[in-house]
Amino acid sequence: MARAPGSVLFACNFNSVRSPMAEGLAKQLFGDSIYIDSVGVRQGSVDGFAVAVMAEIGIDIARHDAKTFDDLEDTSFDLVITLTPEAQHKAVELTRTMAIELEYWPTYDPTDARGSREAILESYRQIRDDLQRRIQARFDPEEAEKGG
């Protein structure tokens, strides 16, 4: 079983949907024991649908300050989890100069969802719930022992 990292960075394209959701979930679950942050490849701003579905489970990301890799003051993370191919490519650059563990979790972009407001929200909920399951399985030693 892998040792839990002391610091984790989640990364996606704009730091507006997937990585802030992952950051919020991980902080709620493990924020007392793991330093958690998130970034995007390019500058974005937090997405209203992401704010809404996170609020449904009691996590407030409304004041999330979207940032890029270039905005990071410290890049000495134990683990970088990328959620998009673009973020994976950017994170590989970090691992060339620093000993950072890198994991790629391909994650659908819910901003591609079309239809009614409820259908779009459901797409965001799926991403939120998938991220929550993956984070729980990756960082909770008891979950890992059960096979996740």
Order of alpha helices (4+ residues) and beta strands (2+ residues): beta-alpha-beta-alpha-beta-alpha-beta-alpha-alpha
